[in-house]
Amino acid sequence: MGEIGIRHEPEKLFNMDESGFDFGGKGEFVLAPTKELMKGNPPRLTGNKKERLTAAFCISAAGALIPPFLIYPEPKPINATFLDNAFPGTEIQYTKKGWMDSATFLLFLRHLDRHILSDRPVVLLIDSVSSHMSVDIFQFAKEKNIELYRLLPNSTHFLQPLDNGVFGGLKKSWNTVLRRRLQEDPGAKTTKLVFAELLNKAINGIDMKRAAVSAFRATGTFPINKNRHGPEIFATARSFEQEVGLPERSPQKTSAQEAMEVFSSVLSTPVRAHYNKRMLEGCDVETSPSFATYRRLHMRAFGPIIEANAVTNSQSTAADITVSTSIGDCCQLPMATPRPRRRKLDLPNHVTSPAHIKSMCLKTLQKARKLGEKEKKAKAKYMAAKGRETCKLCKRTHPKTSSEAVDWIACDVCNGWFHVLCVGNIQITVMEEFVCIFCKK
């Protein structure tokens, strides 16, 4: 902010984020008879909880609210009007699933550009979701003097102003609007036709300017407060090497043995006896999660009971419990193949810097070249499998002298294909042999 020169201009600092709004809302606590006096659950009025719509909001550190940007699922209706009594300037876009994608986020930037009243440049804080990261988005934002800064991954719960002071109050106001509507008209349904109108009532139900200013202050974004969050909140998770606040264990028992005792005390006596019998028989097929846990704890606490499927007691022999290899293979549970992890993009915080835009363009160009080479190889492989790559004389798939479908002929020596027009429109019967000019030499 100091480099751009807006350190003391809150009207030039914006934050954008999306949030979903359930059509059913969230009910409050109600007074109702107990379950002993009443059969079933107490009746209550609610809407359709399975349906929700996405709305993108943008606020400034000065308390200004950009008109909402609504995202509806396709298909787009022809004659329906969804913006009756909506917040002034509200815009609707349609996507396949009703979620934000790269193309829709670019439309949101155009929507933001039309409603920014302050001078440029301005700063827009966004999260690191993949739909916000593309070369077209960065280039358009740079053209409009909108500097995009991404927040640290996994830190929006304490760094993003909208999540820390706006969405909470807005969702409560939304639930209140839905509840009052159902109380006034129990048969009313919340649909796409009235969503924008109800959202406008929810926005008017809170002091948006005060909430926005408080949200930027609470996150330490504006005014800038580097001491708002201590270094421990940014530290990575770590495991403790020793237990804290627990009594010390006796040196005679290990942690595995204590865990085995606790787990065994939970099991009933017949189940515990059945598990011990299966352990003595050398059963290694984990048919249930409970036996799998018992077997693994037992192995860690006391070590293996038997080796190579041999029984330890004197009344049985190894031959009595030998399991066929084919049966053992059939009893093995299928293993899920691990999915390859997606490579995370190494992005800077200032994603609209000239150096980053240049590197993104070069990566996009390199990706397009690799795709072109891949398509070229696939086409060559297809033509080779088809048997007729190109005419060995004109080096083309179609002769220049004719635009219509032409006949082909193959050499009986080299198996190369030729256009009949290229070899001179010769007349050859089925039983006659054809030898090309290259093989005659």
N, C-alpha and C positions, 0 to 999 in steps of 0.2 A: 504494500500500500504506500510505503514511503517512496519507492521508486516511481510509481505512477503519479504520485502527488495528490492522493485523496485521503491522507491520514486523518485529516480533520474535517472530512466531508461525508457525513453519514448517508446523505441522499444518493451517493454513488456506490454504495456497498449493498449488494443484494445476495439473497440466499434462495435457492430453488430446491424443491423436493416434491415427490409424489406420495399420495396416500389413498387408501381404499376406504370407501364408505359403504357399510352394510345397509341393505334395505330394511332389515329387521331391527336394527338398533340394539341397544343393550338396556335391559330392564333394571329398575332399582329394587331395593328391598321393599316387600309388601307384608302387611299383616294378614295372616290366613290361619285357618284351623290346623291343628296338628294332624299328622297322618293317621293317628289312632282314631280321631273323630271324623276323618274325611277319607273317602276312598279315592285313590289316585292323586295326581298332582293338582294343586290349586289352579283354577283357570286364570288365564291372563291374556291380555291383548298383545299380539306381536305381529310383525310383518314377515316378509320372506327373507330368511337369514342366509339363504344359499346364493343370493345374487348380490353383487356389489359392483360399483363403478369406481374408476380411478380419476382423481383430480390432481392436477399439478398446481401448486401454489408458489408464489414468489413474493418476498417481502424485502423491504430495505431497512437499513439500520436507523433511518429517520422515522419509521413507522408506516411508510407507504405500502399499500397492497396492490400488486398487479392483478388485473382481472383474472379469475380462475381459467384454467385451460383444462377442459374436460376430455376424457378419452373413452369413447364408447366402442363396444365390439361391433364388428360387421355382422350383417349387411347394413348399409346406410339406407334409411327410409326415404321415400320419394316426397311425400306430401306432409309428413309429420313435422311439427315445429316444437323443438325442445327448449327454446330459450325464452318462453313467455315468463315475465316477472323474474327473470334471472338478474344476477349482478351485472351492472352495466359493463359492456366490453367482453363478456364471457364468450369463449370460442370453443367449439366442439370439433374433434377429429376422430376418425374411425380407424381402428386397427383390427387385425384378425382375431385376437383374443382379448382386446380391450386393455392391453398393457402398453407401456412406453417402449418404443424402439428408436433406432437411430434416425430413421426418416421422420418420425413424429417429433423427436426432440429438436430436429432442425426447424420444423414448423413452429415449435414453441419459441425458439430463439427469434424467429420472425415476429411472432406475437409479442414477445418481450421488447423487441426493437421498436415496435409501433407505440408502446405505452410508456417507454422511458422518457420522462420529461426533463431530466437533468442533462447537463452537458456531458460530453464524452471526454476521456474514456471512463467506463464504469467497470466494476469487478463483480463477477457472479461466482458465488461459492456453490459447488456441486459435489455430489458423492462420486465414488469411483465405480459405479455400475457400468457395465459394458455398453449399454445403450447410449451413454453420454460421450463415448470415446470413438471418434472417427475423424478422418481427415477433412471431410466436407464440413463437419460441425466446426472444427477449429478454424478453417479458412473463412467461413462465413462470419464467425464471431470476431475474427481479426479485422475483417473488412468493415464491420460495424463498430469497431472500437469497444468491443465487449471482451474484457480479459477474463478468461475462465481459470479458476483455481480449484483444484480438487482437494477435498479433505482427506486426511489420512484414512486408509482402509481400517474398518472395524473400530472407528472412533466417532461415528456420527451421533451416538447416543449421548455424548457429552460435548461435542464440538459443533454440531449443526443446530443453529438457532430454531429452525422450524420444529425439530424434534424435542427441544428443551423448553418451549414456552408457548407454542402456538397450537400444535396439533392436539395436545391434551385437552385444552379448553374448547377447541373447535369440535372435537368428537363428543364432549359432554353436551355442548349446545345442540349438536346434530341429534343425539339421542333424545334430548328434551323436546325438540321440534317433532320428531316422529311420535313420541309418546302422547303429546298434546293432540296431534292430528288423529290418532287412534281413539283417544278419549272423546273427541268431538264427533267423530264419524267412525264407529267401529268397523264398518264395512269398507273403509277406504284402503286402497292398495298403493304402495309406493312403487312406482314404475319410472321408466326413463322419461316419460312425458312431464313428470312433476319433479324430477331430481334437481334440476337447476333452480327451480323456485324454492324448494326446501333448503337447498344449500345456501341460497341467498339469505333466508331467514336465520340459518345457523350462524352465518358470518355476522349478521346484524345483532345477534344475541351476545356477542362478546366485544370487548374494547380492543379491536385489532391493533390500533396504533400503540397502545400501552403494552400489549402482549408482545409485539414485535420488538419494541425498544428494550423491554426487560429480557427477552430471549437473547438478543445480541450481547447484552451486558452479562447475563448469566454464563454464557459460554466464553467470555473473555475476548470476543471478536471485536466488539466496538463498545466503549473505548478499549483499546488493546491493553490487555492485562496478562502479562506473561506468567504471573504468579497465581493465576486463577486455578490452574491444575498443576499439581505436584508431579515430580518425575515418576513417582510410583504408579500413577495411573497409565503411563505409557509403557511401563515395563512389560516384558513378555511373561507369560505364565511359566511357573517353575514348580517342580515337585519337591516336597520336603524330604530330606534325607533321614530325618528322625521325627518321631511322633511328638507332638507338643500337647501338654496338658493331660497326658495319660500316665497311669502308674507304670513303673518299670516292670518288665517281665522277669520271671525267674530264669536264671541261667540254664536250668535243666531243660526247658521247653523252648522250641523255636516258634517263630510266628506261624509257620505252616501247621505245626502240631496244635497250637491254640486255635487256629481257624478250623482245623479238623474236628476238635472237640466241640466247638460251638455248632458247627454244621451237623455233627452226629446227634447232638442233643435235640435238634429240631425234628429229626426223622423219628418215625415210630419204630418200635422194636422189630416187627416183621420186615419192614422195608430195609432197615439196617442189616438184618441177618441175610436178606436176599442179596443186597449189594455185596456183602462180604463173601458170600458163596460165589457170586459171579467173579469177584476179584481172584478168589482161589482157583477158579477154573480157567483163569487167564483170558477172560472175555475182554476184548479190546474194541468192541463195536459199541459206540456211544449212542444207545437207542433213545435216551431221554436226556434233557438238560440237567436233571437232578443227578442221574448216575454219572454223567460226564464230569460234573463239578466234584462229586464224591471221589471219583477215580483219580482226578488230577490232584486234589488235595492229599489223598492218600499216598500218591507217588512222591509228592514233595515232602511230606512229613516223615514217611517211613521207608521210602525207596521202593523199588520194584519187588513184588512178592515172589514172582516166578519169572523164569527166563525160558524163552523158546517154547511157550505153552506147556510147561512141565508143572505137575501138581506137587505141592509140598507135603501133603499128608501121606501117610503110609498105606492107606487103603485104596489109592488110585494110582494109575500109571499114566505116563505121557500118551500112550496109545489110546487110552480111553477118551481123551478130549482132543485128539488131533482133528483140526478143521481143514477141510479141503480148500485148496487154493482158489478154485473157481467159486466156491461158496463165499469165501472171504472177500473176493473181488466184488461179488454181487451185493454183499452187505455193506460195502463202503458207501458212505454218503457222497453225493456229487459235490464237487468243489466249485464255488463261484469264481469265474475268471475276473481278476481285478481290472477295473477300468483305468485306462491311462489318464493321469492327471493333466488337466489343461494347463498349459504354460501361462503364467501370469505376466501381464504386460508391465514392463519396467517404465513407468510414466513419471515425469517430474510433477511437482505441485503446480507450476505455471504451465498448463498444457497449451496455451496459445502463444508461447514464446516463439520467435522466428526459428531458433535452432531446433525446437521440438517439431514444429510444423514441417521443416525441411527433412528431418529424419523420418517422419511419418510418411511423407510423400515418396521418399526413396524406398521405404519398406513396401509401400503399396505398389510402386513400379516393379520392384523385384518380385513381388508376389504375382503380378500380372504376367511377367515374363515366364516364371515357372509354370503358371497355368497354361500359357500359350505353348510352351515346349511339351507339356504333358498332353495337350490336345493334339499336337502334331504327331507325337509318337503313337497315340491311340488311333489316329486316322491312318497312319502308315501300317499299323498292325492290322486294322480292319481291312484295308485294301489288299494286304498280303494274304490274309485269310480268305478273302473273296476270290482271289486267283487272277484278277485282272487289275494290275496296278496301273500301268500306263502303256501306251503303244510304244514298242521298242524303236519305231521309226520317227514318229512325231513327238514322242515324249509327253503326250497329253492323254487325258482320259476321254476327250472328245475331239474329233478332227475339226480344224478351222473352217473347212470348206462346207460343212453341213451342220445345221443346228438341230436336225431331227435325230431320232434313234438310229444307230448304225450297227452293222453286223461285225462280229469279231471272228478271227481265225487264229488257231494256235499252230505253232511249228511242231512237227512230229519229232524233231531232233532235240531242240533246246527247251521245248514247252513254253516258249515265250508267246505273248499275245500281240496281235496286230489288228489295226482297223482294215477292213476289206477295202475301203477307199484308198488307204495309204499304200497298199501293196498292188494297186492297179486294177481293182474291180475284177479280179480273176474269177473264173467259174470252175469250181472244184466240186466233184461229186463226193458222196459220203465215203466211198471205198478208195478214193484217190489220195495219195500222200502229198502233204504240203511241206516244203522245206524253205525256210526264210533265206534272205540274201546273206545274212551273217553266217549261217551254217554252210551255205554253198561255197563260201570262200575257204 
